[in-house]
Amino acid sequence: MNASPAIRSRKPAAGEKKSLVSKWDTKTWKLLSTRTVSQRPITAFDISNDGTLLAYGSSDLSVGVLDAKTLRVSPSLTPTPLTPSSVALTHACLNCSP
């Protein structure tokens, strides 16, 4: 999770801040991809037990889930009445049979 991108294509406007999630190759420390997930600070973050999902809560009252491989955003759960202080992925089964 990054507070600002490693490489910027433009200088951000005064007061502009983004929350980013980045994927790195930990053997080479090469940045593989980065996704902007919020225009406000991330206040909570979790990784599923199997490492396939990433969850975040933001001070803009949004909660989101990302696929850890692609960083593709699932539809956000918005808004919540309070700023998320924690998120947890306890069990995720996208293709489970009952």
Beta strands, then each sheet from edge to edge (+ up, - down):
strand 1: 19-25
strand 2: 30-38
strand 3: 42-47
strand 4: 53-58
strand 5: 63-67
sheet 1: 1+ 2-
sheet 2: 3+ 4- 5+
end
